[in-house]
Amino acid sequence: MESLNRTATELVDEALDFADELNVSVHQLDSEALVVDFGVEVPGGLEAGMMLAEIQTAGLATVQTRMDEVAGAPLSHIELSTDHPALALLCSQKAGWELSVDGFEGLGSGPARALVAEEEEFQRVGYRDDFEFAVLAIESEDVPGQAVVEHVADVAGVAESGVFLPAFSTASLTGSATMAARAAELAVFRLSELGYDPLDVLSASGSAPVAPVAGDEQTAIARTNDALAYGGQVHLVVDEPFDRFEEVPSTATDEYGTPFAEIFADADWDFYEVPESVFAPAQVTVDVVGGDTHVLGDVNEALLAESFGL
């Protein structure tokens, strides 16, 4: 497989070409690094969110929107599918890079993580990237600046001029859309954490509603996680049977039925104090090639209606 950062860089270039249409803003710093505001100080949008999801998955996934209902209310949903789940979802899309640099706080996702490859997922998949550019999508209330560029360049081992930082806040239309694209990633990550070989996941498709944009970041983070845990639906095609498939959906967790606003508040909004198992989609179908089909979990429209204010 060619470099994930190379294909992601091509998508960043495409976003630059259509910056006005996507409602994104481009900032070239003195170091020649590029920061692309997808939804912090600019509106962004559904198209920006889908483009960002493509960048986060390094072009290895198809992302599209559709209309569906939640508790009788028509809402946009985001669908994502990939035939390279281990690389696209675990080695690229997963938000695994915590950033705390000179007062800036953010969470990084995208293929720049593969240049570092210190997370357990990379050992499980057996992948490490080597490329001159680093693409890291940053979820934050603030637009990253030069200090963040220097940190990413240092850790990823690239020149500052080779750093590309698409940025978005969760409390934006872009944030709601790109978060809804994470249903399949959560399922594959959960399977991997349970001990299943991620390379045996042949195909992954996921869908989740686009949460109404909240007025503050904490409410937005809670809503977008509710959208996944109580409205996310996933279809996996896998190569091998497993005796723990039933533990993949959110219905298997002790916290099921509790809105994420309460889950996060109980942890004083320290996300690393929240059990990783709660970050799971609501419903999962697992097709074992030549074997059984498992239909697990269920959506919870009543909880979504409460969370979304419907």
Salt bridges, closest charged atoms under 4 A:
GLU2 OE1 - ARG6 NH2 2.24
GLU10 OE2 - ARG6 NH1 2.13
ASP68 OD2 - ARG66 NH1 2.59
GLU79 OE2 - ARG66 NE 2.44
GLU119 OE1 - LYS94 NZ 3.30
GLU119 OE2 - ARG113 NE 2.88
GLU120 OE1 - ARG124 NH2 2.85
GLU121 OE2 - LYS94 NZ 3.66
GLU185 OE1 - ARG182 NH1 2.88
GLU193 OE2 - ARG124 NH1 2.83
GLU247 OE2 - ARG244 NE 2.77
ASP287 OD2 - HIS235 NE2 2.75
